[in-house]
Amino acid sequence: MAETKVVQSGRGQFGPADWIRAAHRVLESRSIDAVRVEVLAKELGVTKGSFYWHFKDRDDLLQRMLTAWRDAATEQIIFRFESRGLSPRDLIRDLLALPFRGESAKEAAATELAIRAWARRDEAARNVLDEVDAKRLSYISECFRALGFSASEAKGRGFALYSYELSESLLSNQGTAKQKDERRAFMEKMLLAQLSSDKKA
Amino acid sequence: MAETKVVQSGRGQFGPADWIRAAHRVLESRSIDAVRVEVLAKELGVTKGSFYWHFKDRDDLLQRMLTAWRDAATEQIIFRFESRGLSPRDLIRDLLALPFRGESAKEAAATELAIRAWARRDEAARNVLDEVDAKRLSYISECFRALGFSASEAKGRGFALYSYELSESLLSNQGTAKQKDERRAFMEKMLLAQLSSDKKA
């Protein structure tokens, strides 16, 4: 994370979105335990008191962090699957390439891993994460359904593709760029191939 | 996690392994920031001073937590792949069933997710995790190699299987027991099937 301290010019300078962004930065670089009013006030260079202009308390902030992340993740789903009019096959290629989209993909993955860590021990975070995961899995499976796979095969392939995406970010140090490219190409081939029972190894 | 407070009977009662176990419990239920000498001493019901009989400082404890986890993970790899003499195909079935092995699998997954969260922001944790991931990926790929898949296909299949395992623990709330069973069966079918270029969808 880049240094983000800003010069204070008055307590009305920062809106709720600024506090939420600062809270996400602290969550990513440390953990949810570190997301405390005094830490954020220091990060933004304002008084603790100004926090309470926008939030009832810390719990209110945490809830709004989750809502902000869910809304951004949902918008991203809609952008990816609905607004660009890609064919199902191109969508699948697009999803497979997602973990390699440079800095923005890395940042989104870092945020998401931090939220997964938080969700291990917080029910509200768990619920929001489950909701986003379910929506993504359902959209991905729809792509395979549109390619003619059965409902059950489409779900299996959807889960395999989403697993691959999650794991490329968890296992980002495994393999060279060339090896990552090879496994991406292999995943595409495997996920798009028909299975016939007489062709099993 | 079950309540683990123990009655103190003297400062020599707890060895390094007890402190390390307590530290892992705190890592799992909270985060690495919460792993501090005073927290652990309270958890074990002993004085802070007794910590320094066994550890130079907190960093020494953190390093030994990582070593303990790596050794346990490595032993588990050896048990799984070398000591039981299973056929490659049975090993693959065994690995696919791993996320569903009841409480012990859940606990191991919780520990591992906590270490992945820690590794996001600590190089020593990252290195140990990378080492374990690399070893597991290499063993899994060997199973596919032994079934006659090419080196590159075996690596791709190995990565897909490991991704599936990691994701079943990350996405444990997605789907009913029946749906999980279906996707496991589908993964087995897909991972063991030959791909032929003329059979693509």
Interface residues (C-beta under 8 A of the other chain):
Chain A: S29 R30 S31 I32 D33 A34 A110 L113 A114 R116 A117 R120 R121 R126 D130 D133 A134 L137 L147 G148 F149 S152 E153 K155 G156 R157 F159 A160 Y162 S163 Y164 L166 S167 L170 L171 N173 Q174 Q179 E182 R183 F186 M187 K189 M190 L192 A193 Q194 L195 S196 K199 K200 A201
Chain B: S29 R30 S31 I32 D33 A34 A110 L113 A114 R116 A117 R120 R121 R126 D130 D133 A134 L137 L147 G148 F149 S152 E153 K155 G156 R157 F159 A160 Y162 S163 Y164 L166 S167 L170 L171 N173 Q174 Q179 E182 R183 F186 M187 K189 M190 L192 A193 Q194 L195 S196 K199 K200 A201
